[in-house]
Amino acid sequence: MKVQFKDSPKGKIVILPRAEYDRLKAIEQEAIEDAACARLIDQAKKDVADGALLLPLAIVQRLADGENPIRVLRQFRGMTQAELATADCVQITQNYLSDLETGKRKGPIALHRKLARALDVPLDLLDTVAVTEQEVAPESPARRKATVVDIKRQRSKR
């Protein structure tokens, strides 16, 4: 490796081959990632010591595989749909909960907060399946039917 040292008005500088520069940058990036990983591990150890939720690998894998988090976490807690739906802080029907778990319906974030509280898990684990209040309140079936009739009537006039 051919390294050159030169004096400049701001002090000594080093000139080195591009390949060596790239190698050193890669080592630096790896060191930065290692330090970040060490910080995450330290934080996780503190969280666990403070009583943070620990999930078994099988549960984490089910969540990572895209299974409905409400169902996975309800089963993890050993609860039936009826027990979760009628929990003091939730109070919804078992059918509504079933629809949430199958993806037929989406619940508002406020409901997901209640479910997270009842399941004793962070909201972060459930908010990926939550929607806004406006999105959760579809038009009534009668109004939808009237809208369809209006659209058909407008098309027939053309």
N, C-alpha and C positions, 0 to 999 in steps of 0.2 A: 504494500500500500504506500502510495506516494502522498505524504502530507507535507504541506508547506506552512511555515509561520512567517507572517509579515507584520511589520510595524505600521500602524496607521495613526492618524491624529487622535483617535479615540482609544488607542491601546493596541495590544497584539491581536491579530486575527489568525484564524486557521483556515487553510484551504485544503479540502480533501476531495477524493473522488466521489461522484454522485452515488455509486453503489454503496459506499461506506456511509454516506449521509443517510440514504434510505434505510440501511440496516440499523443505524442508531435511532432513527425516528421510529422504526418498528419496535425496538426495545423500549423506547420511551412510552409508546402507546400501550404496550403490554404492562408496563409498570403502573401506568395510570389506571388501567382496568383492574389490575390486581389490588391496588389501593382502594378502589371503589368497591370491589367485592369484599374486601376485608371490612370496610365500613358497614356494608349491608349485613354481613355476618355478625358483627358486633351489635348492631341495632336489633337484629333478630334475637340474639341471645338476651339482650335487655328486655325485649318484648315478652319473650317466653318467661323470663324470671318475674315479670310483672303480671303474668297470668294471661298472656295473649292466646288466642285460639290456635290450637294445633290441629291440623287435619291429617288423617291417615293418607298415605300415598294413593290408595285405591280411590278415595274421594276426590283428591286433586286430579287424578287421571280422568275420572268421569267428568269433572268440570271442564278440564282441558279438551276432552273429546266432544264437547258441545252439548252434553246432556243438560236438561233444564235444571238450573241451580236450585230452584225452589224444591223440586222433587228430590234431588240428590241430598240437599241439606236436611230436608224433612226426614228422609229415611235415615240419614246419619244420626239424627237426634232421636230416632226410634218412635216417631210420631205418625199417627194415621192422618189422612186428609181431614177427617172429621175433627180430630183433636186440634190440629193447627187452625182450621177454619173457625173453630169456636173458642180459640184462646182468647182470654180477656182483652188483649190489646189488638186482636185482629177482627173478629166478629164479621165474617163473611159466610156465604153458603159453601157447602162442600162442593157443589157443582161449579161454582165460580172458581174455587181453588183448582179443581180438576181441569177447567178450561185454561187457567194460567199455566198449569204444569204441562199440558199438552201443546201449548202455544196457540190454541184457538182464540184466546183473548189475551190482551196485554193489560196489566194493571198500572195505575198511576204511581208515581214515585212515593206518594204519601202511604199507599198501601204497602209498598215494598219496604218502607221504613218500619211499618208495623210487623211485617213478616220477619224482617231481620231481627227485630227486638224479640219476637216470640221464639225464633230459632237461635237466639244468642250468637249471632254472627255479624260481622261488619256489613254495612249496607253495600259496600263495594262488591261483595259477592253476588248481590242480587240486582244491582242497578242496570246491568246490561240487558235485562228483559223488561225494564220499566219504560213507560211512555208518559207524555205530558197529559194533563187533565183533558185538554181539548182533543187529543188523539184517542183517549179512552172512551169518550162519550159520543158514540156514533149517533146519527140521526135515528129517530124511531122508525120501526118497520113501515108504519102507515105513511110517514113523511117520505121515506125512500120510495115507496110504491107510487106516491103522488108525483114525485120528481121524475120517475121513469115514465109515467103516463104523460107528463108535460113534455119530456124530451121526444117521445114518440109522436105526439101531436104536432110539435114544431117541425119535425122531419117530414111528416106527411104533407105539410103545407108547402113544402119546397117544390 
